Amino acid sequence: MHEDDHDANFKVRRNGKAVYIQISPSHFVNLPAMTEKYLTYLEVLRSGEEVLGEIYDTDVFEWIMKPFEPLLVELAPPPPGNPKHTQISLQQHLFPDFFVFDLDIIDEKLCPRRIFSKEPPFQWTHFYDPAGVILSFRDPEDALFKQPRKVLIDDGQVECFYKPCHSSTQATRELKSCKAIAAAGLYDGQLNRCRIHGVVMDEDDFILGILLSYVDCADCPLSARVHPKEPDDPPMSVRRNWSRQLDMTLSSLQEAGIVWGDAMGMAKIRELLFSSETEP
């Protein structure tokens, strides 16, 4: 749901398929009473409560899903064979077959309208086969023995930083945070945080690594760029600018209820930017 307007998006999964439902009052034709009902239902969902007044959240979901029931039976039938023997890969779970619908309301009748799309409307990232990820080094021979950092995807058109996955738990936690950032629309603003381009997975659906925005730092980490005892390297104005960007990023994440890193890690960054000798 969008807090600043009256549109709403829903995702429903059935038998391994995903159904995306988009609802907007702009698709309601001459129905002020129905629009008022929809806005009341929307208020119930936004409240986060099971019941608001005399309306339960289940009432809202039943109202939305009822016109889609015959379509779900047709488009997402049960898989063939014994359901107890069904095997679904992680790739199929993360990137299922999907259908997109707008919900029109005409003469008080809810009318689903299918939208044919090549991409899911709410897909926040992409899956990449390692065979399609090309290593990129200044000296091509380095690819024979050095760990990859810069890689190319999409037929060599996009540069990414490759972050290998050493822990599935850590990778899952990071991906959940990235998904929350995308859902909050923070990538669309001025948030100074690298964007996720995709996830690299092998044929067994194991997460090999994460593809992030590539920043050309000439192989020089922040710890080597900042000299705490040398206030002019880099200049204090640059350090203050970095600190403001850090504050803006953390504030945006906190407002969205997203936890990234920890207080100790942030303190270390500030200590690196402003030593006791250079603190303004």
Legacy VTK file of the C-alpha trace (Angstrom):
# vtk DataFile Version 3.0
C-alpha trace
ASCII
DATASET POLYDATA
POINTS 280 float
0.000 0.000 0.000
1.120 3.545 -0.695
0.833 5.870 2.296
0.670 9.037 0.197
-2.152 7.956 -2.126
-5.089 5.565 -2.273
-3.608 2.893 -4.558
-2.910 -0.579 -3.204
-0.990 -3.603 -4.441
-1.488 -7.201 -3.332
0.479 -10.358 -4.020
-1.213 -13.758 -3.758
0.506 -17.126 -4.111
-1.380 -20.236 -5.187
0.079 -23.600 -6.172
3.497 -22.129 -6.886
2.158 -19.236 -8.997
2.130 -15.550 -8.050
-0.798 -13.231 -8.735
-0.303 -9.459 -8.489
-3.417 -7.349 -7.956
-3.334 -3.572 -8.461
-6.211 -1.443 -7.189
-6.740 2.268 -7.804
-9.849 4.429 -7.270
-9.106 5.911 -10.691
-10.479 2.647 -12.100
-13.819 3.054 -10.325
-16.502 4.332 -12.717
-19.179 6.626 -11.236
-19.157 4.910 -7.871
-18.757 7.348 -4.965
-20.308 4.862 -2.515
-17.970 2.055 -3.630
-14.992 4.401 -3.465
-15.902 5.295 0.116
-16.165 1.582 0.966
-12.763 0.899 -0.573
-11.139 3.748 1.358
-12.659 2.417 4.587
-11.254 -1.034 3.833
-7.886 0.525 3.029
-7.894 2.239 6.414
-8.418 -1.142 8.102
-5.371 -2.646 6.368
-3.189 0.373 7.068
-4.080 0.267 10.752
-2.366 -3.099 11.131
-5.209 -4.235 13.391
-7.292 -7.377 12.888
-10.480 -5.396 13.360
-11.314 -1.710 13.098
-14.816 -0.733 14.113
-16.919 -3.594 12.860
-14.708 -4.488 9.891
-12.222 -7.362 10.081
-9.140 -7.523 7.876
-10.424 -10.908 6.628
-13.560 -9.128 5.346
-11.346 -6.892 3.217
-9.333 -9.780 1.781
-12.487 -11.764 0.977
-13.971 -8.730 -0.802
-10.830 -8.312 -2.912
-10.277 -11.999 -3.721
-13.834 -13.082 -4.512
-13.834 -11.970 -8.198
-10.414 -13.632 -8.680
-11.399 -17.090 -7.406
-12.401 -18.565 -10.812
-9.305 -17.044 -12.422
-7.014 -18.579 -9.800
-8.555 -21.998 -10.408
-7.864 -21.606 -14.133
-4.410 -19.982 -14.044
-2.930 -21.674 -10.987
-4.211 -25.252 -10.891
-2.668 -27.814 -8.536
0.537 -29.414 -9.861
0.134 -32.844 -11.442
0.799 -35.961 -9.417
0.757 -36.562 -5.702
1.065 -33.186 -3.915
3.056 -34.882 -1.128
5.809 -35.600 -3.677
5.948 -32.059 -5.082
9.454 -30.589 -5.217
9.963 -26.848 -5.668
13.401 -25.312 -6.158
14.431 -22.078 -4.476
14.614 -20.441 -7.894
10.996 -21.394 -8.596
9.998 -20.009 -5.207
11.862 -16.729 -5.629
10.919 -16.228 -9.288
7.584 -18.012 -9.880
5.347 -17.802 -12.927
3.136 -14.790 -12.405
-0.005 -12.995 -13.542
-0.828 -9.298 -13.177
-4.318 -7.842 -12.809
-5.940 -4.460 -12.370
-9.218 -4.438 -10.462
-11.835 -2.267 -12.142
-15.192 -1.566 -10.518
-18.024 -0.796 -12.922
-21.655 -0.453 -11.820
-20.716 -1.864 -8.394
-19.284 -5.018 -10.007
-15.655 -5.962 -9.355
-14.047 -6.745 -12.722
-10.498 -8.164 -12.856
-8.565 -7.039 -15.934
-5.415 -8.931 -16.842
-2.269 -6.947 -17.658
0.272 -8.826 -19.773
3.744 -7.999 -18.512
7.188 -9.528 -18.961
8.274 -8.444 -15.470
6.441 -8.684 -12.141
5.329 -5.211 -11.024
6.852 -5.589 -7.564
9.987 -7.612 -8.348
12.766 -6.020 -6.333
15.790 -7.930 -7.641
16.905 -10.492 -10.218
18.440 -13.946 -10.327
21.698 -14.518 -12.191
23.321 -17.757 -13.271
27.070 -17.684 -12.515
27.690 -18.562 -16.178
26.352 -15.138 -17.136
28.564 -13.206 -14.699
31.915 -12.185 -16.224
34.941 -11.339 -14.079
36.548 -7.971 -14.810
40.182 -7.146 -14.019
42.518 -4.442 -15.297
44.969 -7.250 -16.065
42.960 -10.150 -17.541
45.510 -12.643 -16.212
44.519 -11.694 -12.643
41.264 -13.559 -13.203
43.261 -16.795 -13.076
44.163 -16.469 -9.388
42.627 -13.359 -7.750
39.295 -13.240 -5.941
36.687 -11.424 -8.077
35.464 -8.016 -6.993
34.314 -6.250 -10.148
32.074 -8.290 -12.467
29.959 -7.631 -15.548
26.325 -8.678 -16.087
23.660 -8.218 -18.763
25.985 -9.017 -21.676
28.784 -6.943 -20.172
26.701 -3.751 -20.036
26.494 -3.355 -16.247
29.392 -3.211 -13.774
28.786 -4.692 -10.323
30.660 -5.406 -7.134
30.512 -9.120 -6.368
30.044 -9.844 -2.661
30.563 -13.580 -2.077
28.255 -15.424 0.276
30.055 -17.166 3.125
26.980 -17.621 5.299
23.463 -18.309 4.073
22.070 -16.811 7.292
23.990 -13.570 6.822
23.098 -13.403 3.122
19.407 -13.943 3.876
19.479 -11.202 6.517
21.136 -8.767 4.101
18.714 -9.605 1.293
15.746 -9.011 3.598
17.139 -5.580 4.455
17.705 -4.776 0.771
14.162 -5.854 -0.012
12.818 -3.623 2.777
14.822 -0.679 1.385
13.364 -1.274 -2.077
9.824 -1.649 -0.676
10.205 1.641 1.211
11.179 3.396 -2.029
14.481 4.582 -0.561
16.436 3.671 -3.681
14.331 6.226 -5.566
15.507 9.132 -3.410
18.880 10.465 -2.336
19.835 7.534 -0.124
23.583 7.029 -0.279
23.594 3.278 -0.252
24.765 0.870 -2.914
21.941 -0.750 -4.788
21.464 -4.468 -5.205
21.421 -5.613 -8.830
20.774 -9.277 -8.235
21.594 -12.565 -6.576
23.960 -15.170 -8.040
22.720 -18.734 -7.476
24.053 -22.089 -8.636
22.113 -24.942 -10.188
21.293 -26.287 -6.740
19.740 -22.927 -5.774
22.541 -22.076 -3.333
23.268 -18.376 -2.957
26.808 -17.811 -4.210
26.906 -14.038 -3.850
25.179 -10.688 -4.128
25.661 -8.189 -6.960
25.880 -4.596 -5.714
26.554 -1.218 -7.284
30.202 -0.913 -8.239
32.115 2.045 -6.842
35.510 2.617 -8.433
37.731 3.342 -5.445
40.976 2.261 -7.147
41.261 -0.685 -4.727
41.601 1.779 -1.848
39.208 1.201 1.114
37.908 4.008 3.323
40.375 3.071 6.063
43.216 3.878 3.672
41.626 7.041 2.299
41.140 8.733 5.681
44.086 9.621 7.916
42.709 10.540 11.377
45.887 12.356 12.425
46.091 14.333 9.196
43.055 16.671 9.128
43.711 17.834 5.568
43.809 14.350 4.013
41.038 14.400 2.992
39.969 17.971 3.862
37.616 18.468 6.799
34.917 19.750 4.415
34.930 16.366 2.663
34.760 14.519 5.962
31.820 16.642 7.124
30.047 15.950 3.836
30.561 12.212 4.312
29.241 12.499 7.863
26.097 14.336 6.667
25.507 11.652 4.050
25.890 9.002 6.739
23.386 10.791 8.993
20.900 11.137 6.130
21.194 7.465 5.243
20.764 6.274 8.826
17.794 8.599 9.411
16.066 7.331 6.262
16.592 3.713 7.317
15.358 4.374 10.866
12.226 6.159 9.643
11.461 3.084 7.513
12.071 0.769 10.483
15.094 -0.850 8.826
18.104 -1.950 10.852
21.416 -1.910 8.996
24.686 -2.561 10.796
25.034 -1.703 14.466
25.857 1.242 16.698
29.414 0.032 17.243
30.046 -0.120 13.506
28.707 3.407 13.033
30.843 4.651 15.916
33.937 3.202 14.286
33.150 5.027 11.051
32.738 8.325 12.895
35.944 7.716 14.806
37.668 7.147 11.499
36.288 10.384 10.050
36.876 12.560 13.116
39.741 11.776 15.447
40.127 13.598 18.773
42.704 15.919 17.207
40.433 16.975 14.355
36.984 17.011 15.973
35.418 20.437 15.156
LINES 1 281
280 0 1 2 3 4 5 6 7 8 9 10 11 12 13 14 15 16 17 18 19 20 21 22 23 24 25 26 27 28 29 30 31 32 33 34 35 36 37 38 39 40 41 42 43 44 45 46 47 48 49 50 51 52 53 54 55 56 57 58 59 60 61 62 63 64 65 66 67 68 69 70 71 72 73 74 75 76 77 78 79 80 81 82 83 84 85 86 87 88 89 90 91 92 93 94 95 96 97 98 99 100 101 102 103 104 105 106 107 108 109 110 111 112 113 114 115 116 117 118 119 120 121 122 123 124 125 126 127 128 129 130 131 132 133 134 135 136 137 138 139 140 141 142 143 144 145 146 147 148 149 150 151 152 153 154 155 156 157 158 159 160 161 162 163 164 165 166 167 168 169 170 171 172 173 174 175 176 177 178 179 180 181 182 183 184 185 186 187 188 189 190 191 192 193 194 195 196 197 198 199 200 201 202 203 204 205 206 207 208 209 210 211 212 213 214 215 216 217 218 219 220 221 222 223 224 225 226 227 228 229 230 231 232 233 234 235 236 237 238 239 240 241 242 243 244 245 246 247 248 249 250 251 252 253 254 255 256 257 258 259 260 261 262 263 264 265 266 267 268 269 270 271 272 273 274 275 276 277 278 279
